[in-house]
Amino acid sequence: EVLLVESGGGLVQPGESLRLSCVASGFTFGDHYMDWVRQAPGKGLEWVGRNTNRANSYTTHYAASVRGRFTISRDDSKNSLYLQMNSLKTEDTAVYYCARGTPDYYGLYYFDYWGQGTLVTVPS
Amino acid sequence: QSALTQPASVSGSPGQSITISCTGTSSDVGSYNVVSWYQQHPGKVPRLMIYEGNKRPSGVSYRFSASKSGNTASLTISGLQADDEAEYYCCSYADTPVLFGGGTKLTVL
């Protein structure tokens, strides 16, 4: 069974930092792209960023809204994905999900499994 | 790049069919079959319903189907059931940034 379990969320003040973790099990973690997606309270889904796999040199990609502040990394030996969030803003308040990327027929990656999410709150 | 455009809400009665549209551009929705659809019940995790434009993962009911015309993708739910009431999101994963629609609230009357 594929499982993704996020942790590390909490209440932080504007300008502070926080590191989220996502531990995976039930599949070969190193073969998959891993992404972070967030959802502000009462709002829709917003893609945050991606860490590709070893075959693609662990390349990272970020949404414009977080580029330069957030860093995605992974440790395949620990089946873990991380999201380092610096210079947090009130608009970063959201539930943060890690999601597994799986390649389709065309070699493009869709999200087939999601973690339960972890809430990050940055008060105004 | 902008988010994909979905109607804010749709509704239907049990047994009926409904369709949710998702409009993008030739660079995202109009590019290959790169649209996925997610169902999210309140307080729950998004669940993959459709990928690669019109494929259903194991365990997803045949009542869920999808299609595309030009830059607009559509999700159709036939034989509406009470448990179908949820928020539905389209997603274009053609490239990064990955784009989501704003979500459509489906109400089963």
Chai-1 contact restraints between the chains, C-beta under 6 A:
chainA,res_idxA,chainB,res_idxB,connection_type,confidence,min_distance_angstrom,max_distance_angstrom,comment,restraint_id
A,G44,B,G102,contact,1.0,0.0,6.0,A-B,restraint_1
A,G44,B,G103,contact,1.0,0.0,6.0,A-B,restraint_2
A,L45,B,Y89,contact,1.0,0.0,6.0,A-B,restraint_3
A,L45,B,F100,contact,1.0,0.0,6.0,A-B,restraint_4
A,W47,B,P97,contact,1.0,0.0,6.0,A-B,restraint_5
A,W47,B,V98,contact,1.0,0.0,6.0,A-B,restraint_6
A,H61,B,T96,contact,1.0,0.0,6.0,A-B,restraint_7
A,A63,B,P97,contact,1.0,0.0,6.0,A-B,restraint_8
A,D104,B,E52,contact,1.0,0.0,6.0,A-B,restraint_9
A,Y105,B,E52,contact,1.0,0.0,6.0,A-B,restraint_10
A,Y106,B,Y32,contact,1.0,0.0,6.0,A-B,restraint_11
A,L108,B,V34,contact,1.0,0.0,6.0,A-B,restraint_12
A,L108,B,Y93,contact,1.0,0.0,6.0,A-B,restraint_13
A,Y110,B,S36,contact,1.0,0.0,6.0,A-B,restraint_14
A,Y110,B,Y51,contact,1.0,0.0,6.0,A-B,restraint_15
A,Y110,B,Y93,contact,1.0,0.0,6.0,A-B,restraint_16
A,D112,B,L48,contact,1.0,0.0,6.0,A-B,restraint_17
A,W114,B,V45,contact,1.0,0.0,6.0,A-B,restraint_18
A,W114,B,P46,contact,1.0,0.0,6.0,A-B,restraint_19
A,Q116,B,V45,contact,1.0,0.0,6.0,A-B,restraint_20
